[in-house]
């Protein structure tokens, strides 16, 4: 059966894509940022997954004010880099895994998560920058990717608790897929930052590091943080960190940190990065929903 073997958390700052694409990763400003991914690149070369479920947010590339899905899963064959206003990044197209993606979509919907299914879309820096930070600049991305987009741009975003529970449901879905696959789940975005208004440029190192601490071990405190605390402590864009909770929820009761990186400044935010492995990756049971038919309940389980 398929299994989730690791989780990766990382910021997806667009400037890092620019630095990588223009050969500036070794410049004085960028060198300490990229240095924090050297361990991760060596690690993933030894632990290459078959598929990555990559949780990110779209930045008005595939979605706009006409359509704003809370959770959307890509079930297509491939996804091209988006033109975000200055031409698409010259990075490879992303190859999907439709069989696993459709299985996850079915399992999540039967588990009472209302997913939007996307078969055609371009993917922006929210997805391509994490791939660059972990894999460099290959001619082809070395594994398949299932995009999972989360609305953290327009109010109301999903709660941390809902995101954590979605991660648990993804773990159940992967666990029930018959093919033998090594799957990683990545949560991207953050950390504390605000792009506009009187608090533009806000960075809260203490809060960021508390968040990184609590992604490790057995605590589930992070799932209970309300929206207002993210807004107050991490700025208007800090809510992106709820996407990391999807990754954490999918890893089970306990996690161990294999690598940690935090650096300020990175554009107008901090760079945060973790590589986690499940210590107790027991997949939580699906809550039995009264009224499900036996067939539907069997598909969930």
C-alpha positions as CSV (number, residue, x, y, z in Angstrom):
1,X,0.0,0.0,0.0
2,X,1.0,3.6,-0.3
3,X,2.5,5.3,2.8
4,X,3.4,8.8,3.9
5,X,7.1,8.7,4.9
6,X,8.0,12.3,5.6
7,X,6.7,15.9,5.7
8,X,8.4,19.1,4.5
9,X,7.5,22.6,5.6
10,X,8.9,25.6,3.7
11,X,8.2,29.2,2.9
12,X,7.6,29.9,-0.8
13,X,8.9,33.4,-1.1
14,X,8.7,34.4,-4.8
15,X,12.1,36.3,-4.6
16,X,13.8,32.9,-4.0
17,X,12.6,31.8,-7.4
18,X,14.0,34.9,-9.0
19,X,17.4,34.4,-7.2
20,X,17.6,30.8,-8.3
21,X,16.6,31.6,-11.9
22,X,19.1,34.4,-12.2
23,X,22.0,32.5,-10.6
24,X,22.1,34.7,-7.5
25,X,21.7,32.0,-4.8
26,X,25.3,32.4,-3.8
27,X,25.1,36.2,-3.4
28,X,25.7,37.6,0.1
29,X,22.1,38.3,0.7
30,X,20.8,34.9,-0.5
31,X,23.6,32.6,0.5
32,X,22.5,32.0,4.1
33,X,18.9,31.3,2.9
34,X,19.9,28.7,0.4
35,X,22.5,27.2,2.7
36,X,19.6,26.1,5.0
37,X,18.4,23.8,2.2
38,X,21.7,22.1,1.4
39,X,21.0,19.4,4.0
40,X,17.5,18.9,2.6
41,X,18.7,18.5,-1.0
42,X,21.1,15.8,0.1
43,X,18.4,14.1,2.2
44,X,15.8,14.1,-0.5
45,X,18.2,12.7,-3.0
46,X,18.6,9.7,-0.7
47,X,14.9,9.6,0.2
48,X,13.2,10.4,-3.1
49,X,9.5,9.9,-2.9
50,X,7.3,8.6,-5.8
51,X,4.7,11.4,-5.2
52,X,4.5,14.6,-3.3
53,X,1.2,16.0,-2.1
54,X,2.1,19.7,-2.2
55,X,-0.1,22.0,-0.2
56,X,0.2,25.6,-1.3
57,X,-1.9,28.7,-2.1
58,X,-2.6,30.2,-5.5
59,X,-1.8,33.9,-5.9
60,X,-4.5,34.9,-8.4
61,X,-2.9,32.7,-11.1
62,X,-5.4,29.8,-11.4
63,X,-8.1,31.4,-9.3
64,X,-9.4,34.9,-8.9
65,X,-12.4,36.6,-7.3
66,X,-14.7,34.7,-9.7
67,X,-13.9,31.4,-8.1
68,X,-12.3,30.9,-4.7
69,X,-12.2,27.2,-3.6
70,X,-11.4,26.6,0.1
71,X,-9.7,23.3,-0.8
72,X,-8.8,22.3,-4.4
73,X,-7.0,19.1,-5.5
74,X,-5.3,18.8,-8.8
75,X,-6.2,15.5,-10.6
76,X,-4.7,16.3,-14.0
77,X,-1.8,14.8,-15.9
78,X,0.5,17.9,-15.7
79,X,0.6,21.6,-14.7
80,X,2.6,24.3,-16.5
81,X,4.3,27.2,-14.6
82,X,2.0,30.2,-14.4
83,X,2.7,33.6,-15.9
84,X,2.5,35.9,-12.8
85,X,3.0,39.1,-14.8
86,X,6.5,38.8,-16.0
87,X,6.4,35.5,-17.9
88,X,6.4,31.9,-16.7
89,X,9.4,30.7,-14.7
90,X,11.7,28.6,-16.9
91,X,11.2,25.5,-14.8
92,X,9.8,22.1,-15.8
93,X,6.2,21.4,-16.0
94,X,4.9,19.5,-13.0
95,X,3.8,15.9,-13.7
96,X,0.8,14.8,-11.7
97,X,-0.4,11.4,-10.5
98,X,-4.0,11.2,-11.5
99,X,-4.7,7.8,-10.1
100,X,-3.6,8.7,-6.6
101,X,-5.1,12.2,-6.9
102,X,-8.5,10.9,-7.8
103,X,-8.4,8.3,-5.1
104,X,-7.5,11.0,-2.5
105,X,-10.3,13.2,-3.9
106,X,-12.9,10.4,-3.6
107,X,-11.7,9.4,-0.1
108,X,-11.8,13.1,1.1
109,X,-15.3,13.7,-0.3
110,X,-16.6,10.5,1.3
111,X,-14.9,11.7,4.5
112,X,-17.1,14.8,4.2
113,X,-14.5,17.3,2.9
114,X,-15.9,19.3,0.1
115,X,-13.0,19.3,-2.4
116,X,-12.9,21.2,-5.6
117,X,-11.4,19.0,-8.3
118,X,-9.2,20.7,-10.9
119,X,-8.0,18.9,-14.0
120,X,-6.4,21.9,-15.8
121,X,-4.5,24.8,-14.2
122,X,-1.2,26.5,-14.2
123,X,0.8,26.6,-10.9
124,X,2.6,29.7,-9.6
125,X,5.5,30.3,-7.2
126,X,3.6,28.9,-4.3
127,X,4.2,25.5,-5.7
128,X,7.3,25.9,-8.0
129,X,9.6,27.7,-5.5
130,X,9.4,24.9,-2.9
131,X,10.4,22.4,-5.7
132,X,13.3,24.7,-6.6
133,X,14.5,25.0,-3.0
134,X,14.4,21.2,-2.5
135,X,15.6,20.0,-6.0
136,X,17.5,22.8,-7.6
137,X,17.2,23.3,-11.3
138,X,16.7,19.8,-12.9
139,X,15.6,19.3,-16.5
140,X,12.6,17.4,-15.1
141,X,11.2,17.3,-11.6
142,X,12.3,14.0,-10.1
143,X,8.9,12.9,-8.8
144,X,5.2,13.4,-9.4
145,X,3.3,16.1,-7.6
146,X,-0.3,16.4,-6.6
147,X,-1.2,20.1,-6.0
148,X,-3.5,20.8,-3.2
149,X,-4.5,24.5,-3.1
150,X,-5.9,26.2,0.0
151,X,-7.6,29.6,0.2
152,X,-5.6,31.8,2.5
153,X,-5.9,34.9,0.4
154,X,-9.6,35.9,0.9
155,X,-11.5,35.8,4.1
156,X,-12.6,33.4,5.5
157,X,-9.7,30.9,5.2
158,X,-10.2,27.5,6.8
159,X,-9.4,27.1,10.4
160,X,-6.2,25.4,11.7
161,X,-8.3,22.6,13.1
162,X,-10.0,22.0,9.8
163,X,-6.6,21.9,8.1
164,X,-5.2,19.5,10.6
165,X,-8.2,17.2,10.2
166,X,-7.8,17.4,6.4
167,X,-4.2,16.2,6.8
168,X,-5.5,13.2,8.9
169,X,-8.0,12.5,6.1
170,X,-5.3,12.6,3.5
171,X,-3.3,10.1,5.5
172,X,-6.3,7.8,5.5
173,X,-6.7,8.2,1.8
174,X,-3.0,7.4,1.0
175,X,-3.1,4.5,3.4
176,X,-6.0,2.9,1.5
177,X,-4.4,3.2,-1.9
178,X,-3.4,-0.2,-3.1
179,X,-0.2,0.7,-5.1
180,X,3.1,0.6,-3.3
181,X,4.1,4.3,-3.3
182,X,6.4,6.4,-1.1
183,X,4.5,9.6,-0.6
184,X,5.7,12.8,1.1
185,X,3.4,15.7,2.1
186,X,4.7,19.3,1.9
187,X,3.1,22.3,3.6
188,X,4.2,25.7,2.2
189,X,3.8,29.4,2.8
190,X,4.5,31.7,5.7
191,X,6.0,32.6,7.9
192,X,4.9,35.8,9.7
193,X,4.6,38.7,7.3
194,X,2.3,41.5,6.2
195,X,2.5,43.1,2.7
196,X,0.4,46.2,3.2
197,X,-0.8,48.9,5.6
198,X,0.9,50.4,8.7
199,X,2.3,47.0,9.8
200,X,3.9,46.1,6.4
201,X,7.1,44.3,7.0
202,X,6.1,42.7,10.3
203,X,8.2,39.7,11.3
204,X,7.6,37.9,14.7
205,X,10.6,35.7,15.3
206,X,9.4,34.5,18.7
207,X,6.0,33.4,17.4
208,X,7.5,31.8,14.2
209,X,9.9,29.7,16.3
210,X,7.1,28.7,18.7
211,X,5.2,27.4,15.7
212,X,8.2,25.5,14.4
213,X,8.7,24.0,17.9
214,X,5.1,22.7,18.1
215,X,5.2,21.0,14.8
216,X,7.6,18.6,16.4
217,X,6.6,16.0,19.0
218,X,3.1,15.1,20.1
219,X,1.5,18.5,20.7
220,X,-1.6,19.5,18.7
221,X,-1.9,23.0,20.2
222,X,-1.4,24.6,16.8
223,X,-4.7,23.3,15.5
224,X,-6.6,25.4,18.0
225,X,-5.0,28.8,17.2
226,X,-7.8,31.1,16.1
227,X,-7.6,33.3,13.0
228,X,-7.4,36.5,15.1
229,X,-4.2,35.3,16.7
230,X,-2.6,34.7,13.3
231,X,-3.7,38.2,12.3
232,X,-2.5,39.9,15.5
233,X,0.8,38.0,15.9
234,X,1.9,37.2,12.3
235,X,0.3,39.8,10.1
236,X,-2.3,39.6,7.4
237,X,-0.4,37.0,5.4
238,X,0.8,34.9,8.3
239,X,-2.4,32.8,8.0
240,X,-0.6,30.9,5.3
241,X,0.9,28.8,8.1
242,X,-2.4,26.9,8.4
243,X,-1.3,25.0,5.3
244,X,1.6,23.6,7.3
245,X,-1.0,22.0,9.6
246,X,-2.3,19.9,6.8
247,X,1.2,18.5,6.5
248,X,1.5,18.0,10.2
249,X,-2.0,16.3,10.6
250,X,-1.0,13.8,7.9
251,X,2.1,12.6,9.8
252,X,0.2,11.1,12.7
253,X,0.4,11.4,16.5
254,X,4.1,12.2,16.9
255,X,6.8,13.6,14.7
256,X,10.6,14.1,14.9
257,X,12.5,16.9,13.3
258,X,15.3,15.8,11.0
259,X,16.3,19.4,9.9
260,X,15.3,22.9,10.8
261,X,16.2,26.3,9.2
262,X,15.0,29.8,10.1
263,X,16.5,33.0,8.8
264,X,15.7,36.7,8.7
265,X,15.4,38.5,6.4
266,X,14.1,36.9,3.3
267,X,12.4,39.6,1.2
268,X,9.9,41.1,3.7
269,X,9.5,37.9,5.7
270,X,11.5,35.2,7.4
271,X,12.4,31.9,5.8
272,X,11.2,28.9,7.7
273,X,11.9,25.2,6.8
274,X,11.5,21.8,8.5
275,X,11.9,18.2,7.5
276,X,9.8,15.9,9.7
277,X,9.4,12.2,9.9
278,X,6.5,10.4,11.6
279,X,7.4,8.7,14.8
280,X,4.0,7.3,15.4
281,X,2.3,7.5,12.0
282,X,-0.8,5.6,13.0
283,X,-3.6,6.7,10.7
284,X,-6.5,8.0,12.8
285,X,-9.8,6.3,12.1
286,X,-12.5,8.1,10.1
287,X,-15.3,9.3,12.2
288,X,-18.4,7.2,11.5
289,X,-21.0,9.5,10.1
290,X,-24.5,8.4,11.0
291,X,-26.6,7.9,7.9
292,X,-23.8,6.7,5.6
293,X,-24.7,3.7,3.6
294,X,-22.6,0.5,4.3
295,X,-21.0,0.9,0.9
296,X,-20.0,4.5,1.5
297,X,-18.7,3.8,5.0
298,X,-16.6,0.9,3.6
299,X,-15.1,3.2,1.0
300,X,-14.2,5.7,3.7
301,X,-12.6,3.0,5.9
